[in-house]
Amino acid sequence: MIDAKTERDALVRLKRIEGQIQGIQRMVEQRKYCIDIVNQITAVRKALDQVALALTQRHINSCVTEAIRSKHGEQKVEELMETIHRFIK
């Protein structure tokens, strides 16, 4: 379960990303230089990766750790590995 601090941090980052996306839309509408648009898209992807990593860290520190303590860790670790595999593809 996500805690209040992680929620706040994620929402701040996601709102910033939302603003970046809107900026990219304006760049496309204004027919800006293609490489500048691609660079902005790259920045958004990296920002989204940072949100995902922060949420993954929280998941490991809470859900996975608790599952290991309660002897159900194998399922949580498998779930985590599947998620990481999808993330890096």
C-alpha positions in Angstrom: 0.0 0.0 0.0 1.3 3.4 -0.9 2.0 5.8 2.0 1.2 9.5 2.2 4.7 10.7 1.4 5.1 8.5 -1.6 1.7 9.5 -2.8 2.5 13.2 -2.5 5.9 12.8 -4.2 4.4 10.7 -7.1 1.6 13.2 -7.6 4.0 16.2 -7.7 6.1 14.4 -10.3 3.2 13.2 -12.3 1.7 16.8 -12.4 5.1 18.0 -13.6 5.1 15.3 -16.3 1.6 16.3 -17.3 2.8 19.8 -17.9 5.7 18.5 -19.9 3.3 16.5 -22.1 1.2 19.5 -22.7 4.4 21.4 -23.7 5.2 18.6 -26.2 1.7 18.9 -27.6 2.2 22.6 -28.1 5.6 22.0 -29.7 4.0 19.6 -32.2 1.1 22.0 -33.0 3.7 24.8 -33.5 5.8 22.5 -35.7 8.9 22.9 -33.7 12.2 21.3 -34.6 11.7 17.5 -34.5 14.9 16.8 -32.4 13.7 19.3 -29.8 10.4 17.4 -29.5 12.1 14.0 -29.3 14.4 15.4 -26.6 11.4 16.5 -24.6 9.8 13.0 -25.0 13.0 11.5 -23.8 12.9 13.7 -20.7 9.3 12.7 -20.0 10.1 9.0 -20.3 13.0 9.4 -17.9 10.7 11.3 -15.5 8.1 8.5 -15.7 10.9 5.9 -15.0 11.8 7.8 -11.8 8.2 7.7 -10.6 8.1 4.0 -11.3 11.4 3.4 -9.5 10.2 5.3 -6.5 7.0 3.3 -6.4 9.0 0.0 -6.8 11.3 1.0 -4.0 8.2 1.7 -1.7 6.8 -1.7 -2.7 10.0 -3.5 -1.9 10.3 -1.7 1.5 6.7 -2.5 2.5 4.8 -5.2 0.6 7.7 -7.4 -0.3 9.4 -7.1 3.0 6.2 -7.9 4.9 5.5 -10.9 2.7 8.9 -12.3 3.3 8.4 -11.9 7.1 5.1 -13.7 6.9 6.5 -16.6 4.7 4.7 -15.5 1.5 7.7 -13.8 0.0 8.2 -16.1 -2.9 4.9 -14.9 -4.5 5.7 -11.2 -4.0 9.3 -11.6 -5.3 7.9 -13.4 -8.4 5.4 -10.6 -8.9 8.1 -8.0 -8.5 10.4 -9.8 -11.0 7.6 -10.0 -13.6 7.0 -6.3 -13.1 10.7 -5.4 -13.4 10.9 -7.6 -16.6 8.0 -5.6 -18.2 9.6 -2.3 -17.1 12.9 -2.9 -18.7 11.5 -4.2 -22.0 
